[in-house]
Amino acid sequence: MSHFEARKIHGADRVRVALTGECDLRSRDEMTATLLEAVRASEMVIVDLAGVRFLDSSGLHALVTAHHAALERAGSLYVVNTTGTVATVLEITGVLELLRDPTQAVDGAAAGPDQPA
């Protein structure tokens, strides 16, 4: 059975969502709901993927869905701390480029505001 956890950390001007475990079909609904709640709560959402071991098309779909919801609200959603196979999946699919914070320097696959919210 896959393990998944999503924690929201509210800051002054953003919500940071720390994901851990496996972002797959089993966790898709919880992941999507958490990200959409964060998008409704703040104009800026930072999704920390440091604890994610596995990401499939369901996880990609949740990220892109939340990204589009943020854009509809004139907000933004970025990913940070992408590493290993998760970074590879994001990069190959073009989702990393879509969700990379354009104001931050790129260091390998990781990009974005890494300071805690």
Residue pairs with C-beta under 8 A, 6 or more apart in sequence:
1 26
2 21
2 22
2 24
2 26
2 27
2 54
3 20
3 21
3 22
4 19
4 20
4 21
4 22
4 23
4 24
4 26
4 27
4 30
4 31
5 19
5 20
5 21
5 51
6 17
6 18
6 19
6 20
6 30
6 31
6 34
6 35
7 17
7 18
7 20
8 15
8 16
8 17
8 34
8 37
8 38
8 41
9 15
9 16
9 17
9 18
9 116
9 117
10 41
10 42
10 117
11 116
11 117
12 117
13 42
13 43
13 44
14 42
14 43
14 44
14 45
14 46
14 113
14 117
15 38
15 41
15 42
15 44
15 45
15 46
15 117
16 45
16 46
16 47
16 48
16 116
16 117
17 34
17 35
17 38
17 45
17 46
17 47
17 48
18 48
18 50
18 51
19 31
19 47
19 48
19 49
19 51
19 52
20 51
20 52
21 27
21 51
21 52
21 53
21 54
22 52
22 53
22 54
22 55
23 31
23 52
23 54
23 55
23 56
23 58
23 59
23 62
24 54
24 55
24 56
24 58
24 59
25 56
25 58
27 58
27 59
28 58
28 59
28 61
28 62
31 58
31 59
31 62
32 61
32 62
32 65
32 66
35 45
35 47
35 62
35 63
35 65
35 66
35 69
35 77
36 65
36 66
36 69
38 45
38 66
38 77
39 45
39 66
39 69
39 70
39 73
39 75
39 77
40 73
42 75
43 70
43 73
43 74
43 75
43 76
44 75
44 76
44 77
44 78
45 66
45 70
45 75
45 76
45 77
45 78
46 77
46 78
46 79
46 80
46 112
46 113
46 117
47 63
47 66
47 77
47 78
47 79
47 80
47 99
48 79
48 80
48 81
49 55
49 79
49 80
49 81
49 82
49 83
49 86
50 80
50 81
50 83
52 59
52 86
53 86
54 85
54 86
55 85
55 86
55 89
55 90
56 89
60 89
60 90
60 93
60 95
63 77
63 79
63 95
63 99
64 95
64 98
66 77
67 77
67 98
67 99
70 76
70 77
76 101
77 99
78 99
78 100
78 101
78 112
78 113
79 90
79 96
79 99
79 100
79 112
80 101
80 110
80 111
80 112
80 113
80 114
81 110
81 112
81 114
82 90
82 96
82 109
82 110
82 111
83 109
83 110
87 96
87 108
87 109
87 110
88 109
89 95
90 96
90 99
90 109
91 97
91 109
96 109
96 111
100 106
100 111
100 112
101 111
101 112
101 113
104 111
104 112
104 113
105 111
